[in-house]
Amino acid sequence: SKATVSVLNWIHSRHLHTRTMGRRPAKCYRFCKNKPYPKSRFCRGVPDAKIRAFETGRKKADADEFPACVHVISMEKEQLSSECLEAARVAANKYMVKNCGKESFHMRIRTHPYHVLRINKMLSCAGADRLQTGMRGAFGKAHGTAARVKIGQIIMSIRTKENFTHLATEALRRAKFKFAGRQLVLTSHKWGFTHCVKEEYKNRMADKTLLYDGSYSKPATRHGKIGERNIFG
């Protein structure tokens, strides 16, 4: 009957419009094949990155308070999606908060997902062959974002107290399972997030050849106006 045909047509149209494709796996976007494609006035309508907070824990702690530092280092040239960065941050943060408390560490994600990923959406439902154009106009729409990393680049770091170094190592070991490819978890020989080696740090601070700069330290120099930065020795 006419009523049955109209119901079937309505179901078919609903099926066409509501069936959407799931998120693509990381293997589709893992390799740095093309040039960087950042968000710009030409590349608009980019969805927000899944990772919004790049630092967690006690961010305002002075450099003196957390001498130990552990890094996750990439051993491949690849792209890491904002989803996997967020998943790694959540995994590491949960382990550290549970085992040593939220005031006992400072974690920082060191890569930012600026590269825009594209997708050329294809319909995968009944009657799609009439609507699709195949490879005509195949330049895709913005689909997500990813960070491009090189071999030896630091992906994320945790600074903490010396007695929690093993916990930070385990937290980052768990976090690196969220990334494609191969990574290393290494304990730094430098003091926290600073560029100064642990053995020299306290002596240089006492000599005032190294100055506090929040969670970092900066070297004192002889240049510029006379002040605490260049009166030493």
C-alpha positions in Angstrom: 0.0 0.0 0.0 0.9 3.7 -0.3 1.3 4.0 3.5 3.8 1.1 3.7 5.9 2.6 0.8 6.0 6.1 2.5 7.1 4.5 5.8 9.9 2.5 4.0 11.1 5.7 2.3 11.1 7.6 5.6 13.2 4.8 7.2 15.6 4.8 4.2 16.1 8.6 4.5 16.7 8.4 8.2 19.3 5.6 7.6 21.1 7.8 5.1 21.3 10.8 7.4 22.0 9.2 10.8 24.7 6.6 10.0 28.0 8.3 10.6 31.5 7.0 10.4 33.5 6.2 13.6 36.9 7.8 14.5 39.7 6.5 12.3 42.5 4.5 14.0 45.9 6.1 14.6 47.5 4.1 11.7 45.7 6.4 9.3 47.5 9.5 10.6 50.6 8.1 12.2 53.2 9.0 9.6 54.5 12.5 8.7 53.8 12.1 5.0 52.8 15.7 4.1 53.7 19.2 5.0 52.5 20.8 8.3 49.0 22.0 7.8 48.2 24.4 10.8 45.0 26.2 11.6 44.9 29.6 9.7 42.6 31.9 7.9 42.7 29.5 4.9 42.2 26.4 7.1 39.0 27.1 9.0 36.5 25.1 10.9 39.1 23.0 12.8 37.7 21.1 15.8 39.2 21.8 19.2 42.0 19.6 20.3 40.9 16.9 22.9 43.8 17.9 25.2 43.1 21.3 26.8 45.4 21.2 29.9 49.1 20.7 29.2 50.2 21.0 32.8 48.9 19.2 35.9 50.0 18.8 39.5 51.8 21.6 41.5 52.6 24.0 38.6 53.8 26.9 40.8 56.4 24.9 42.8 59.9 26.5 42.8 62.7 24.8 41.0 64.3 23.8 44.3 61.3 21.7 45.4 61.4 19.0 42.7 64.9 18.0 41.8 64.1 14.7 40.0 62.8 14.7 36.5 61.6 11.8 34.2 60.9 12.2 30.4 59.1 10.2 27.7 61.3 10.4 24.5 60.0 9.6 21.0 62.2 7.2 19.0 60.2 7.7 15.8 59.4 10.5 13.5 55.6 10.4 13.6 52.3 12.2 14.4 50.6 11.9 17.8 46.9 12.8 17.8 45.4 15.1 20.5 43.3 12.2 21.7 46.3 10.0 22.5 48.1 13.0 24.2 45.0 13.5 26.4 44.8 9.7 27.2 48.5 9.6 28.2 48.1 12.7 30.4 45.1 11.2 32.2 46.8 7.9 32.7 50.0 9.4 34.2 48.1 12.0 36.3 45.8 9.3 37.8 48.8 7.1 38.8 50.8 10.0 40.4 47.8 11.5 42.3 46.9 8.0 43.7 50.4 7.1 44.8 52.1 10.3 45.8 49.4 13.0 46.0 48.6 15.9 43.7 51.0 18.3 45.5 54.1 16.1 45.0 54.7 16.4 41.3 54.5 18.7 38.3 53.7 17.1 34.9 54.0 18.9 31.5 53.0 17.8 28.0 55.9 19.1 25.8 54.3 18.7 22.4 51.3 20.6 21.0 48.8 19.4 18.4 49.0 22.2 15.8 48.9 20.0 12.7 45.3 19.6 11.2 44.2 16.2 10.1 41.8 15.9 7.1 39.2 13.3 6.1 37.4 12.8 2.8 34.1 11.5 4.1 32.5 8.8 2.0 28.9 7.5 2.5 28.7 3.8 3.3 25.0 3.2 3.2 22.4 2.0 0.6 22.2 4.2 -2.4 25.5 6.0 -1.7 26.8 5.3 -5.2 24.3 7.8 -6.6 25.4 10.6 -4.2 29.2 10.1 -4.1 31.7 11.7 -6.5 34.6 9.3 -5.8 38.0 11.0 -6.2 36.5 14.2 -7.6 37.3 17.1 -5.1 39.1 14.7 -2.8 40.8 17.4 -0.6 39.3 16.5 2.8 37.6 18.5 5.6 39.4 19.2 9.0 38.9 16.1 11.1 41.2 16.5 14.1 44.6 17.7 15.2 48.0 16.0 15.9 51.5 16.9 17.1 54.4 16.1 14.9 57.4 14.7 16.8 61.0 13.9 15.7 63.4 11.2 16.9 64.8 12.1 20.3 62.1 14.7 21.1 60.6 14.9 24.6 56.9 14.2 24.5 56.1 14.6 28.3 57.9 15.2 31.5 57.3 14.9 35.3 59.4 16.7 37.9 59.1 15.4 41.5 60.9 14.6 44.7 63.9 12.2 44.6 62.0 9.5 46.6 59.1 9.5 44.1 61.3 9.0 41.0 60.3 5.3 40.6 56.6 6.3 40.7 57.1 9.0 38.0 58.9 6.4 35.9 56.0 3.9 36.3 53.4 6.6 35.5 55.2 7.5 32.3 55.7 3.8 31.4 51.9 3.5 31.6 51.3 6.7 29.6 53.5 5.7 26.7 51.2 2.7 25.9 48.8 5.3 24.6 51.2 6.3 21.8 51.9 4.6 18.5 55.5 3.7 17.8 58.5 3.3 20.1 59.3 5.6 23.1 61.8 5.5 25.9 61.3 6.5 29.6 64.5 8.1 30.9 65.5 9.7 34.2 67.2 13.1 33.6 70.6 14.0 35.1 69.5 17.6 35.3 67.8 19.4 38.2 64.0 19.3 37.6 63.0 21.3 34.4 66.2 23.4 34.5 69.2 23.1 32.2 71.7 22.7 35.0 73.2 19.3 36.0 72.2 18.1 39.5 75.8 18.1 40.9 76.4 21.8 40.0 72.9 23.2 40.8 73.3 24.1 44.5 76.8 25.5 44.1 75.8 27.7 41.2 72.7 29.0 43.1 75.0 29.8 46.1 77.5 31.6 43.8 74.5 33.4 42.2 75.7 32.4 38.7 72.2 30.8 38.4 69.0 32.6 39.3 65.5 31.4 40.1 63.0 31.8 37.3 59.8 30.0 38.5 60.0 26.3 37.7 63.2 27.0 35.7 66.5 28.7 36.4 68.3 31.2 34.3 72.1 31.8 34.0 73.4 35.1 35.4 75.4 37.1 32.8 77.7 40.1 32.8 75.6 41.9 30.2 72.9 44.6 30.6 72.0 46.9 33.4 73.6 46.4 36.8 71.4 44.3 39.0 71.2 40.9 40.7 71.5 39.2 37.4 75.1 40.4 36.8 76.6 41.0 40.2 78.3 37.8 41.2 81.8 36.2 41.6 
